[in-house]
Amino acid sequence: MKYISLQNHISPIMMSFRSLHLFLLFAAIGLQLSAQSGINKLSEAIGDKDIPQYSSKQDSLSQQIKNYEALLKDLESNSTGSETVAPILSKLGQMYMNTQDYPKAIEKYVQSLMTKSKGKITNADLGWHLIEIGNSLYRIKDYAAAVYPYSMAVQTFSKASGAEGAEGLITAKNNIGLCKLSLGKPAEALTVFSENLEMSEKLGESQRIYVSRIYVSMCHAELKNFEKGIDILTDPEMTIMVDSLDPLNLFRLQQLALIYSKSNQDKNAIAIFKRICAMPVNENLADYIIDAHLSLSVYYFNHNDVDQALSHGMSAEKTLASFFNRSDQMRADKNMYLIYKKKGNYREALKYFESYVANQEIENSLEVERYITEYNKNAERIANGIEIDRIEAQKNQAEAEKRNQRNLSYFMIIITTLLLIMLFTGNGFEPRVQLLEEYVSEMKLPNKIISIAIMLQYFIFFFYFFIPVEYGLHIVQQSFLDKILPGFIAFVVLSLVVFVFYYVQAKRSSENKYYRSYIILFAASYLSALVAEFLHFYFTKESISLNFSLSLSLITLAAFVVPLYLILLLVERLFVKKFETLSASLTQDISQIKQSITPTEETITVSSEKTSGKIVFNINDLVAIEAQGNYCMFYINKKQVVTRKLLHTTMKALETQLSDYPQIIRCHKSFLINIHQIVRVSGNSRGYVLHFSGDIEPIPVSRGYQKDVMGIVRHFREEIS
């Protein structure tokens, strides 16, 4: 069946009137009416009559929400009574509604309702309140938003027992299906309605079964499965489930006629509409009968049967006189205007056109008022929505920065700890500590006092400039003395720990000193200072968060690591200076020995322990012997030509064979050297290195043999002095 377009039949004389009023009509087409009716009913159920009005300031609502959320948190933490918490929840619901954040608004209203009733409200009652909210959103055609409260109602009714729970569950699901159908998703709607039909059949509720079958047929019609939809509605079982004058029966017939019309079965559609028209008119059936008369009138008008079109049109007008509906009246006036215009009766046509225009003006006036009100609200909501989004974005950014700070703190603490472990477990740690002790013991008292004062200033300024996260605003409001107190605490704790440590060390003999105990000193100093700082901030700050704790731990660790590395640089410099001095002294001693002592020209034979191999050389020509696994490499310099000879023997055996020659000494676990062949000695923080003539690589003096080498060289020098 086809519908008639008013535009094609309006006389040119009336076009100016039509343009004016249709402009108002189109201006109101996109209106979104407020969902406040359902919320107001829920508010009445809660008992909160004093719902705050929306503020016109752009940033006031977002601030109000933040304030009320903070207030609610405080009240809940203090276990405040429901008579105080419930109104706050209700106010928050209203504020979220003003920002069109329907899920949060609904959540707050539900919490308010549950709080007000002290848990006595049944799940069924709560479910019906949620359905009413969904209905409010459905009426303003916000179908996507309406699905949320309907879905909450489904969850609530699922917890309810008995017939009321089942009835509410079916109603909520049917409403979800209608939303899906209105959103152009008939396949999804069909799934929902089919589940409801199955549930209704299990419960044996005939009316629910009847309605669910009609909804299923509507879905099939939208999916172009017209025959399936017709089969469902013409099933003999459907015709006996309800009385013929029941509104549900007329609803079934109306949908059946529409499916016939969509599938181009006009004859069947006309028969169904005539059947509806023949029904006795009453308040429950009037809308269906008016719709049927108007549908028939349009059909006959399009098929040039003006008399039949007029007859059904007049019947619709007659029924409307008793059961007025503005939208149906406008539809009827439009239809009658076209009919009389086609008959040439312009007087009657003008009468119906004026009636149409009058009703349109009333409708437009109401719509425009609602439009202006809603427009202003939406403008404010959008502005506040932007403000809330900005605040939310800032909050998310702050949270992300906190996470990054926390992860960075973890990383820095781990890396610093690993570096300290490498430092404390290195081979050169003990001699460096020993050298540092010697350096400190040789310092004069004024220098020690100056060093302590510098250390105190360092800690005060370090903790003054490096502030733990989440404490910046608080510390700005403190006095200068309060700001320098953390640094002073760290210095005092360090001083006490160092004093106790050296008190214990002083009781040990030099042979029993364990220089690795300095690791314990560092750990004890750091942990003691950290505990002291935590206690200080605990009593001056309201709460200690994880980010704050990590930040304070990292700052305290850095405060101790920085002077540690400065001390290490000092020790490194002392080492370099010491080895440079000793190297120069050794080089001078060896030069004196070589000038004063004439080496003996004695030929010796060194035999292998396990083979028949042997090496014969002049003891004065031997430069060095190097261990290479089960063999030893002999470096022999004869007439400035270095030769290398390999022998199957061990360093231990060679030490025994060469024990009669004091100039042959052990300087490393892998080397024996002839001190008469040393050209010079060099040194750095890693130790001494011996240099020889020819193409022999420098040979290191390991830490275990340094004293022996120095002792032998000095013994030779003393003998020639």
C-alpha positions in Angstrom: 0.0 0.0 0.0 1.2 3.5 -0.8 1.0 6.7 1.3 0.0 10.0 -0.2 2.3 13.0 -0.4 0.6 16.3 0.6 3.1 18.3 -1.3 1.9 17.1 -4.7 -1.7 18.3 -4.2 -1.5 21.7 -2.3 -2.8 24.5 -4.4 -0.5 27.4 -5.2 -2.8 29.8 -3.2 -1.9 27.9 0.0 1.8 27.4 -0.6 2.9 30.4 1.5 0.9 29.0 4.5 2.3 25.6 4.0 6.0 26.8 3.8 5.6 28.6 7.1 4.2 25.8 9.1 6.2 23.0 7.5 9.3 24.9 8.4 8.3 24.7 12.0 7.5 21.1 11.6 11.0 20.3 10.1 12.7 22.4 12.8 11.3 20.1 15.4 11.9 16.7 13.6 15.4 16.2 15.3 14.3 17.0 18.8 15.5 14.8 21.6 13.1 15.0 24.6 14.3 14.7 28.1 14.5 11.4 29.8 13.7 13.2 33.1 10.2 11.7 33.4 11.5 8.2 34.3 14.2 9.6 36.5 11.7 11.8 38.3 9.5 8.7 39.1 12.6 6.9 40.4 13.4 10.0 42.5 9.9 10.0 43.9 10.3 6.3 44.8 13.6 7.3 46.6 11.8 10.0 48.4 14.2 12.8 47.4 12.1 15.8 46.5 14.9 18.3 46.5 16.7 17.5 43.3 19.3 20.3 42.6 18.9 22.3 39.3 21.5 22.4 36.7 23.9 25.4 36.9 24.5 27.6 33.9 28.3 27.9 34.5 30.4 25.7 32.2 32.7 24.4 34.9 30.2 24.4 37.9 28.7 21.0 37.2 32.0 19.2 36.8 33.2 20.8 40.1 30.0 19.9 41.8 30.3 16.2 40.7 33.9 16.1 42.0 32.8 17.7 45.3 29.9 15.4 45.8 32.0 12.3 44.9 34.6 13.4 47.5 31.9 14.0 50.1 30.3 10.6 49.3 33.6 8.9 49.8 34.1 10.6 53.1 30.6 9.7 54.3 31.0 6.0 53.3 34.4 5.8 55.0 32.9 7.1 58.2 30.0 4.7 58.0 27.4 7.5 57.9 23.7 6.6 58.0 21.6 6.1 54.9 19.5 9.2 55.6 22.6 11.3 54.8 24.1 9.2 52.0 20.9 8.6 49.9 20.3 12.2 49.0 23.9 12.7 48.0 23.6 9.7 45.7 20.4 11.1 44.3 22.0 14.5 43.6 24.9 12.8 41.9 22.4 10.9 39.7 20.8 14.2 38.6 24.2 15.7 37.8 25.3 12.8 35.7 21.9 12.9 33.9 22.6 16.5 33.1 25.9 15.5 31.4 24.0 12.7 29.6 26.1 10.1 31.3 23.1 7.8 31.7 25.0 4.7 32.9 26.5 6.6 35.9 23.2 8.4 36.5 21.3 5.2 36.7 24.0 3.6 38.9 23.8 6.4 41.4 20.0 6.4 41.5 19.9 2.7 42.0 22.5 3.0 44.9 20.4 5.8 46.3 17.3 3.7 46.2 19.0 0.7 47.8 20.5 2.9 50.5 17.3 4.7 51.3 15.4 1.4 51.6 18.3 -0.1 53.7 18.3 -3.1 51.4 14.6 -3.8 51.9 13.6 -3.0 48.3 13.0 -6.2 46.3 14.9 -6.9 43.1 11.6 -6.9 41.3 10.8 -3.3 42.4 14.2 -2.2 41.4 13.8 -3.8 38.0 10.5 -2.0 37.3 12.2 1.3 38.2 14.9 0.5 35.7 12.4 -0.3 33.0 10.7 3.0 33.6 14.0 4.8 33.0 14.5 2.8 29.9 11.0 3.7 28.7 11.8 7.3 29.1 14.8 7.0 26.9 12.8 4.9 24.4 10.2 7.6 24.2 12.8 10.2 23.1 14.0 7.6 20.5 17.4 7.2 22.2 17.2 3.5 21.6 20.9 2.8 22.1 20.9 4.5 25.5 17.7 2.7 26.5 19.3 -0.7 26.1 21.5 -0.1 29.2 18.8 0.3 31.8 16.8 -2.5 30.2 19.9 -4.7 30.4 20.3 -3.8 34.1 16.7 -4.7 34.6 17.3 -8.1 33.1 20.1 -8.7 35.6 18.0 -7.5 38.4 14.9 -9.6 37.5 17.2 -12.6 37.1 17.9 -12.4 40.9 14.1 -12.1 41.6 12.1 -15.3 42.3 8.5 -16.1 41.5 6.1 -14.9 38.8 7.0 -11.2 39.2 10.6 -11.8 38.4 9.7 -13.9 35.3 7.2 -11.2 34.1 9.8 -8.4 34.6 12.5 -10.4 32.8 10.3 -11.0 29.8 9.2 -7.4 29.7 12.8 -6.1 29.9 14.0 -8.5 27.2 11.1 -7.5 24.9 12.0 -3.9 25.3 15.6 -4.7 24.4 14.3 -6.4 21.3 12.2 -3.4 20.3 15.3 -1.2 20.7 17.2 -3.5 18.4 14.4 -3.4 15.9 14.2 0.4 16.0 18.0 0.6 15.5 17.6 -1.4 12.3 19.0 -4.7 13.7 16.1 -7.1 13.1 18.4 -10.2 13.3 19.6 -9.3 16.8 16.0 -8.4 17.8 14.8 -11.8 16.5 17.3 -13.6 18.8 15.9 -11.7 21.8 12.3 -12.2 20.9 12.9 -15.9 20.2 14.4 -16.4 23.6 11.5 -14.6 25.2 9.0 -16.7 23.3 10.7 -19.9 24.6 10.7 -18.6 28.1 7.0 -17.6 27.9 6.1 -21.0 26.6 7.8 -22.7 29.5 5.9 -20.4 31.9 2.7 -21.0 30.1 1.7 -17.3 30.0 -0.6 -17.0 27.0 -0.5 -13.2 26.7 3.3 -13.2 26.8 3.4 -16.0 24.2 1.0 -14.0 22.0 3.0 -10.8 22.2 6.3 -12.5 21.7 5.0 -14.2 18.5 3.9 -10.9 17.1 7.3 -9.4 17.8 9.0 -12.4 16.1 6.7 -11.9 13.0 7.7 -8.2 12.9 11.4 -9.2 12.8 10.8 -11.7 10.0 8.9 -9.0 8.0 11.9 -6.6 8.4 14.2 -9.5 7.2 11.9 -9.9 4.1 10.7 -13.3 5.4 7.1 -12.2 4.7 5.6 -15.7 4.4 7.1 -16.8 7.7 5.8 -13.7 9.4 2.3 -14.3 7.9 2.4 -18.0 9.0 3.1 -17.0 12.6 0.2 -14.4 12.7 -2.3 -16.6 10.9 -1.6 -19.7 13.0 -5.0 -21.0 14.2 -3.5 -21.3 17.7 -3.0 -17.5 17.7 -6.7 -16.8 16.9 -8.0 -18.6 20.0 -5.4 -17.4 22.5 -7.2 -14.0 23.1 -10.7 -12.7 22.6 -11.5 -11.1 19.3 -12.1 -7.8 20.9 -8.9 -7.8 22.9 -6.5 -5.0 21.9 -3.8 -7.7 21.5 -5.9 -9.2 18.7 -6.2 -5.9 16.9 -2.4 -5.4 17.3 -1.9 -8.8 15.7 -4.3 -7.9 12.8 -2.7 -4.6 12.3 0.8 -6.2 12.0 -0.6 -8.8 9.7 -2.2 -6.2 7.4 1.2 -4.3 7.3 3.1 -7.5 6.3 0.5 -8.2 3.6 1.0 -4.6 2.4 4.8 -4.9 2.4 4.6 -8.1 0.4 2.2 -6.6 -2.2 -0.8 -8.7 -1.1 -3.1 -5.7 -1.1 -6.3 -7.7 -1.2 -5.5 -9.5 2.0 -4.3 -6.3 3.6 -7.7 -4.6 2.7 -9.6 -7.5 4.1 -7.8 -7.3 7.4 -8.2 -3.5 7.7 -12.0 -3.9 7.0 -12.2 -6.5 9.7 -10.6 -4.1 12.1 -13.0 -1.3 11.1 -15.9 -3.5 11.8 -15.0 -3.8 15.4 -17.1 -1.9 18.0 -15.4 1.4 19.0 -14.1 1.8 22.5 -11.2 3.6 24.2 -8.9 0.5 24.0 -9.6 -0.2 20.3 -10.0 3.4 19.0 -6.4 3.9 17.8 -6.4 0.6 15.8 -9.8 1.4 14.2 -8.7 4.9 13.3 -5.5 3.6 11.8 -7.4 1.0 9.8 -9.9 3.6 8.4 -7.1 6.0 7.4 -5.1 3.2 5.8 -8.1 2.1 3.7 -8.9 5.7 2.8 -5.3 6.2 1.5 -5.5 3.0 -0.4 -8.8 3.9 -2.2 -7.6 7.4 -2.9 -4.5 6.1 -4.6 -6.7 3.8 -6.7 -9.0 6.7 -7.6 -12.0 5.4 -5.6 -12.7 8.8 -4.1 -16.1 7.8 -2.6 -14.7 4.9 -0.7 -11.7 7.0 0.4 -14.1 9.7 1.7 -16.3 7.2 3.5 -13.4 5.7 5.4 -12.0 9.2 6.0 -15.3 10.4 7.5 -15.4 7.3 9.7 -11.9 8.1 11.0 -13.0 11.8 11.7 -16.1 10.6 13.5 -14.1 8.3 15.7 -11.5 11.0 16.4 -14.4 13.3 17.6 -14.9 10.9 20.5 -11.3 9.7 21.0 -9.0 12.6 20.1 -5.4 12.0 19.2 -3.5 15.0 17.7 -1.2 13.0 15.5 -4.0 10.9 14.2 -6.2 14.1 13.7 -3.4 15.7 11.7 -3.1 12.6 9.6 -6.9 12.5 9.0 -7.1 16.2 8.2 -4.3 15.8 5.6 -6.2 12.9 4.1 -9.6 14.7 3.9 -8.0 17.8 2.4 -6.5 15.7 -0.4 -9.8 13.9 -1.0 -12.0 17.1 -1.2 -9.4 18.9 -3.3 -9.5 16.0 -5.8 -13.3 16.2 -5.8 -13.1 19.9 -6.5 -14.7 21.0 -3.2 -12.2 23.6 -2.3 -14.3 25.0 0.6 -14.2 21.7 2.4 -10.6 21.2 1.4 -9.7 24.6 2.9 -11.5 23.7 6.1 -9.5 20.6 6.6 -6.3 22.3 5.6 -6.9 25.0 8.2 -7.6 22.3 10.8 -4.4 20.6 9.8 -2.5 23.9 10.1 -4.0 24.8 13.4 -3.1 21.4 14.9 0.3 21.7 13.4 0.8 25.2 14.9 -0.2 23.8 18.4 2.2 20.9 17.9 4.9 23.1 16.6 4.5 25.6 19.4 4.9 22.8 21.9 7.8 21.3 20.1 9.5 24.6 19.6 9.2 25.3 23.4 10.6 21.9 24.1 13.2 22.4 21.4 14.5 25.7 22.9 14.6 24.3 26.4 16.3 21.2 25.2 18.7 23.1 23.0 19.8 25.3 25.9 20.2 22.2 28.1 22.1 20.4 25.4 24.4 23.4 24.9 25.2 23.4 28.6 25.6 19.7 28.6 28.0 19.7 25.7 30.1 22.5 27.4 30.1 20.6 30.6 30.8 17.3 28.8 33.8 18.9 27.2 34.9 20.2 30.6 34.5 16.8 32.2 36.3 15.1 29.3 39.2 17.6 29.8 39.3 16.8 33.5 39.1 13.1 32.9 41.9 13.4 30.3 44.0 15.3 32.8 43.3 12.7 35.4 44.2 9.8 33.0 47.4 11.7 32.1 48.3 12.2 35.7 47.7 8.5 36.4 49.9 7.5 33.4 52.6 9.8 34.7 52.4 8.2 38.1 52.7 4.8 36.6 55.7 5.9 34.6 57.3 7.4 37.7 56.7 4.2 39.6 58.2 2.1 36.8 61.1 4.4 36.4 61.7 4.3 40.2 61.7 0.5 40.2 64.2 0.5 37.3 66.5 3.1 38.8 66.6 1.3 42.2 67.4 -2.0 40.5 70.1 -0.6 38.3 71.7 1.3 41.1 71.6 -1.8 43.3 73.3 -3.8 40.6 76.0 -1.2 40.1 76.7 -1.2 43.9 76.9 -5.0 43.9 79.4 -4.9 41.1 81.4 -2.2 42.9 81.5 -4.0 46.3 82.3 -7.4 44.8 85.1 -6.2 42.5 88.7 -7.4 42.9 90.0 -3.9 43.7 87.5 -3.1 46.5 89.6 -4.2 49.5 92.8 -2.3 48.6 90.8 0.8 47.8 89.1 0.7 51.2 92.4 0.1 52.9 93.9 3.1 51.0 90.9 5.2 51.9 91.3 4.3 55.6 95.0 5.3 55.4 94.1 8.6 53.7 91.4 9.5 56.3 93.7 8.5 59.2 96.4 10.8 57.9 94.0 13.8 57.6 94.4 16.6 60.1 91.6 17.5 62.5 90.7 20.8 60.7 90.4 19.0 57.4 88.2 16.3 59.0 85.9 19.0 60.4 85.6 20.7 57.1 84.8 17.4 55.4 82.0 16.7 57.9 80.6 20.3 57.4 80.6 19.8 53.6 78.8 16.5 54.0 76.2 18.1 56.2 75.6 20.9 53.6 75.4 18.3 50.9 72.6 16.3 52.5 70.6 19.4 53.4 70.7 20.8 49.9 70.1 17.4 48.3 66.9 16.8 50.2 65.9 20.5 49.9 65.9 20.4 46.1 64.8 16.8 45.5 61.3 16.3 46.8 59.3 13.1 46.7 56.3 13.0 44.3 52.9 14.0 45.7 54.7 16.2 48.3 55.5 19.3 46.2 52.4 21.3 47.1 52.7 20.5 50.8 56.4 21.4 51.1 55.8 24.8 49.5 53.7 25.8 52.5 56.5 24.8 55.0 59.1 26.9 56.6 62.7 26.9 55.7 63.6 24.8 58.8 61.0 22.2 57.9 62.4 22.0 54.4 66.0 21.3 55.5 65.0 18.9 58.2 65.0 15.7 55.9 68.6 16.4 54.9 69.6 17.0 58.5 68.0 13.7 59.6 69.9 11.8 56.9 73.2 13.3 58.0 72.6 12.5 61.7 71.6 8.9 61.0 74.7 8.5 58.7 76.9 9.9 61.4 75.5 7.6 64.1 75.8 4.5 61.9 79.4 5.4 60.9 80.4 6.0 64.5 79.0 2.6 65.6 80.7 0.9 62.7 84.2 2.3 63.4 83.7 1.6 67.1 83.2 -2.0 66.3 86.1 -2.0 63.7 88.5 -0.4 66.3 88.1 -3.5 68.5 89.3 -5.8 65.7 93.0 -6.4 65.1 94.5 -5.4 61.7 94.7 -9.1 60.8 91.1 -9.7 61.5 89.8 -6.7 59.6 87.3 -7.6 57.0 87.0 -4.8 54.5 83.9 -6.3 52.9 82.1 -5.1 56.0 82.0 -1.7 54.3 79.1 -3.2 52.3 77.2 -3.6 55.5 78.1 -0.1 56.5 76.6 1.3 53.2 73.5 -0.9 53.5 72.9 0.0 57.2 73.4 3.7 56.5 70.9 3.7 53.6 68.2 1.6 55.3 68.5 3.5 58.6 68.2 6.8 56.8 65.3 5.6 54.8 63.4 4.4 57.9 64.1 7.7 59.6 62.8 9.7 56.5 59.7 7.5 56.3 58.9 8.2 60.0 59.5 11.9 59.5 57.1 12.1 56.5 54.6 9.7 58.2 54.0 12.3 60.9 54.0 15.3 58.6 52.0 13.9 55.7 48.4 12.6 55.8 49.1 9.4 53.8 51.9 7.5 52.2 51.2 6.1 48.7 53.3 3.6 46.8 54.5 6.3 44.4 55.6 8.5 47.3 57.4 5.5 48.9 59.3 4.6 45.8 60.2 8.2 45.1 61.5 8.6 48.7 63.5 5.4 48.4 65.1 6.5 45.2 66.0 9.9 46.5 67.5 8.5 49.6 69.5 6.0 47.6 70.7 8.7 45.3 71.7 10.8 48.3 74.1 8.1 49.4 75.3 6.9 46.0 76.5 10.4 44.9 79.0 10.9 47.7 80.0 7.2 47.4 81.0 7.8 43.8 82.8 11.0 44.7 84.8 9.1 47.3 85.5 6.4 44.7 86.9 9.1 42.4 89.1 10.3 45.2 90.3 6.8 45.9 91.0 6.2 42.3 93.1 9.3 42.2 94.9 8.3 45.3 95.6 4.9 43.7 96.9 6.4 40.5 99.2 8.7 42.4 100.4 5.9 44.7 101.2 3.5 41.8 102.8 6.3 39.8 105.1 7.1 42.7 105.9 3.4 43.4 106.4 2.6 39.8 108.9 5.4 39.4 110.7 4.3 42.6 110.8 0.7 41.4 112.2 1.7 38.0 114.9 3.7 39.7 115.8 0.8 42.1 116.0 -1.7 39.3 118.2 0.7 37.3 120.6 0.9 40.2 120.6 -2.9 40.6 121.5 -3.4 36.9 124.3 -0.9 37.1 125.8 -2.2 40.3 125.5 -6.0 39.8 127.1 -7.8 37.0 125.1 -10.9 36.1 126.9 -14.3 36.3 127.4 -16.1 33.1 126.1 -19.5 34.1 124.5 -22.0 31.8 121.7 -24.1 33.3 119.6 -27.0 32.0 115.9 -27.3 32.8 114.4 -30.7 32.3 110.8 -31.7 31.8 109.1 -33.7 34.5 107.2 -36.0 32.3 109.2 -36.2 29.1 112.9 -36.3 28.0 112.7 -32.8 26.8 115.1 -30.1 28.2 116.2 -26.5 27.6 119.7 -25.2 28.0 120.3 -21.4 28.4 122.4 -18.8 30.2 120.6 -17.7 33.3 121.4 -14.1 32.5 119.6 -14.4 29.1 116.3 -15.6 30.7 113.7 -12.9 30.5 110.5 -14.6 31.7 108.7 -17.9 31.8 104.9 -18.1 31.1 102.6 -20.9 32.1 100.5 -22.2 29.2 98.4 -25.1 30.4 100.6 -28.2 30.9 103.5 -26.4 29.2 105.7 -23.4 30.0 107.0 -20.9 27.4 110.6 -19.7 28.0 111.5 -16.2 26.7 115.3 -16.0 26.2 117.0 -12.8 25.0 120.5 -13.5 23.6 122.3 -10.7 21.9 119.1 -8.6 21.7 117.3 -11.5 19.9 114.3 -13.0 21.7 113.7 -16.7 21.2 110.7 -18.7 22.6 111.0 -22.3 23.7 108.2 -24.6 25.0 108.8 -27.3 27.6 106.4 -29.8 29.2 106.6 -28.8 32.8 104.9 -26.9 35.6 105.5 -23.5 37.2 105.8 -25.2 40.6 108.6 -27.5 39.4 110.4 -24.5 37.7 110.3 -22.5 41.0 112.0 -25.4 42.7 114.7 -25.7 40.0 115.4 -22.0 39.9 115.3 -21.3 43.6 119.1 -20.8 43.7 118.7 -17.7 41.6 117.2 -14.9 43.6 116.8 -12.6 40.6 114.2 -15.1 39.2 111.0 -14.2 41.0 107.3 -15.0 40.8 105.2 -11.9 39.9 102.0 -13.6 38.8 100.5 -17.0 38.9 101.4 -17.4 35.3 104.8 -15.7 35.2 108.3 -16.0 36.5 110.5 -13.0 35.6 114.2 -12.0 35.7 114.5 -8.7 37.5 117.8 -8.0 35.7 115.8 -7.9 32.4 113.3 -5.3 33.5 113.6 -2.1 31.6 111.0 -0.1 33.5 107.9 -0.3 35.8 104.6 1.5 35.1 101.5 1.6 37.2 97.8 2.6 37.4 94.8 1.9 39.6 94.8 -1.7 38.5 98.5 -2.4 39.6 102.0 -2.6 38.3 103.2 -3.6 34.8 106.8 -4.8 34.0 108.3 -3.8 30.7 111.1 -5.7 28.9 113.3 -5.1 25.8 112.6 -6.9 22.6 109.2 -8.0 21.3 107.9 -9.3 24.7 104.6 -8.0 25.9 104.5 -6.2 29.3 103.9 -8.6 32.1 101.5 -7.6 35.0 102.3 -7.9 38.7 99.2 -9.4 40.3 98.0 -8.0 43.7 99.0 -11.1 45.6 102.7 -10.7 44.5 103.1 -7.0 44.6 104.6 -6.9 48.1 107.0 -9.8 47.3 108.2 -8.1 44.1 108.7 -4.8 45.9 110.4 -6.5 48.8 112.9 -8.4 46.6 113.7 -5.3 44.5 114.4 -3.2 47.7 116.4 -6.1 49.2 118.7 -6.0 46.1 119.0 -2.3 46.3 119.9 -2.3 50.0 122.6 -4.9 49.3 124.3 -2.7 46.8 123.9 0.5 49.0 
